[in-house]
Amino acid sequence: MQLNSKLYDVDDFFAAQELFHSSGWTDGLPVVPPTSEAVAACLDWAGMEPAQLVGIEPVRERSINAEKLAINAVMAGCLPMHFPVVVAAWTAMLEQEFLLHGASASTGGSAVLLVLNGPIRNEIGSDGTFNALGSSDRATSVIGRALRLALINQLDVRPGQIDRSTFGHPGKFSYCISEDEEGTSWNSLAEERGIPAEISAVTVLAAGAPRQLMNEWTTVPEEILETFAAEIRANMRNYSIWPGNYAILIPPQLRAHLQAAGWSKADVAQRIFERARIHRREWADVGKGAVVRDRGDTEYPAMESPDQLMVIAAGGPAGGFGAVIPPWLGHKSHAVTMAIGACVDCGPIPS
Amino acid sequence: MLQILDPTHEAVPAGVQHAPRLASLSGKNVAFISNGKEGTTGFFKHLSSFLKEEYGVADTRLLVKSNYSAPADLHIMQSAKEFDAVVTGLGD
């Protein structure tokens, strides 16, 4: 396979690290040196030619090709079997509605949350149980990292360059979750968003850091979900009032109560939609009284409709915790769901 | 010895050509492209006064983007061409 990227000769693994770090090509962590053999193996696995166009970042009109994504995937530690997921995620990120340039450049500091669904999860050994939002497994760790390295190297999303984040958050290293589909009777996130159950899919969201909550003192669905709604309301008061694709992670201990009561994901979303809303006057309680003005009675919902909520089954078997992941700029940047595999550059299958 | 590949976007970027500089701002019309954030109103109001008083700018106009995290709307880019100079920038 003929690759097109420039080649560098280095003495050894350590020399490769210094070249890449000093050139600004890393996230600060050691990288796997991207040899031609390793990159070609990724492209072979995905059935892609090196120059195959994955997509174009629409604002800066930068083309993103398979070879460059493969190089960054190898650097992240991806094996060939991880690469199709990286391609699908990037294809989704380049969709206009995701607003990749804004999400990458903003002082708001969002990272790309990636959710995996379908058979691919088991094929690559990903795990949506213990430590779901941390270093749960090799696959989600390296795939999430590949997204960030490619942002750095293909779109110059480096701190102080394109990336103007005031803080950012640790998801900028890797922010990939595998949904625990085997641990629930609920439809998967991808199914809820229009992908048939047997199709592997990715969902990407420009997202803030996860906000952990806890409620181990009730089995009543409305009360459990009120804690989630309260965390969303807090985000609206303290961070951003704009509606959009919030994601909530519900672990087995809390899912059991919801499922036992016959609640579906749609029921959960409807309840959260109804409860997660604030009035502008509440900003005065958190030091933002200056912008309440005469609009104190204006109500702001966290979502424009229930189907904007992304309900994800994930987390270890014990612990009445939950997580709320807020969107970066929900009314301008939207989650995108895309199938993996034979149709990496097309949208959801029409029903 | 290892041979490793360049991970960056190696395509040569298109050259940027600066617009021709005005010899003077006196009597000119200047547009401001604002991202619409809270702090911009006072800033551009002050800038407008400053340019008029110190540099004799004839008139200014504020063009506000519909999305502060996206490039300027097409109608703003078209409007901007009607002016002698445009002020834009990066801020928060």
Interface residues (C-beta under 8 A of the other chain):
Chain A: L3 S5 K6 L7 Y8 D9 V10 D11 D12 F13 A15 A16 L19 F20 W25 P33 P34 T35 S36 V39 V59 R62 S63 E67 K68 I71 N72 M75 L99 H101 G102 A103 A105 S106 T107 G108 L149 A150 N153 Q154 L155 D156 R164 V291 L329 K332 S333
Chain B: M1 L2 Q3 I4 L5 D6 P7 T8 H9 E10 A11 E38 N67 S69 A70 P71 L90 D92
